Amino acid sequence: MSKIKASHILVKKRSEADRLLKEIQSGADFIELAKNHSLCSSGKKGGSLGFFTRGKMVKEFEKTAFSLAKGELSDVVKTEFGYHIIKRTG
């Protein structure tokens, strides 16, 4: 697969990422949480990063995003930018 679509929530602390992941798993709206908590500018768009190809994201993020099935949510992923929760959307 050469191109996928994903959204994410980026926070600085692991504890906050863990809390948000539990909220999403309990039925909280991913888009609303991204808008209210994500440090990335994509948060304004509900966390949407649009479509991207391999080589466009940092290694840890890319590896996880490409391993997810459409609609699947990742565990917390640590990168140089902080802690991400990734949702593959297409």
Secondary structure in CASP SS format (residue, H / E / C, confidence):
PFRMAT SS
TARGET T0000
AUTHOR 0000-0000-0000
METHOD secondary structure of the structure
MODEL  1
M C 1.00
S C 1.00
K E 1.00
I E 1.00
K E 1.00
A E 1.00
S E 1.00
H E 1.00
I E 1.00
L E 1.00
V E 1.00
K C 1.00
K C 1.00
R H 1.00
S H 1.00
E H 1.00
A H 1.00
D H 1.00
R H 1.00
L H 1.00
L H 1.00
K H 1.00
E H 1.00
I H 1.00
Q H 1.00
S C 1.00
G C 1.00
A C 1.00
D C 1.00
F H 1.00
I H 1.00
E H 1.00
L H 1.00
A H 1.00
K H 1.00
N H 1.00
H H 1.00
S C 1.00
L C 1.00
C C 1.00
S H 1.00
S H 1.00
G H 1.00
K H 1.00
K H 1.00
G C 1.00
G C 1.00
S E 1.00
L E 1.00
G E 1.00
F E 1.00
F E 1.00
T E 1.00
R C 1.00
G C 1.00
K C 1.00
M C 1.00
V C 1.00
K H 1.00
E H 1.00
F H 1.00
E H 1.00
K H 1.00
T H 1.00
A H 1.00
F H 1.00
S H 1.00
L C 1.00
A C 1.00
K C 1.00
G C 1.00
E C 1.00
L E 1.00
S C 1.00
D C 1.00
V C 1.00
V E 1.00
K E 1.00
T E 1.00
E C 1.00
F C 1.00
G E 1.00
Y E 1.00
H E 1.00
I E 1.00
I E 1.00
K E 1.00
R E 1.00
T C 1.00
G C 1.00
END
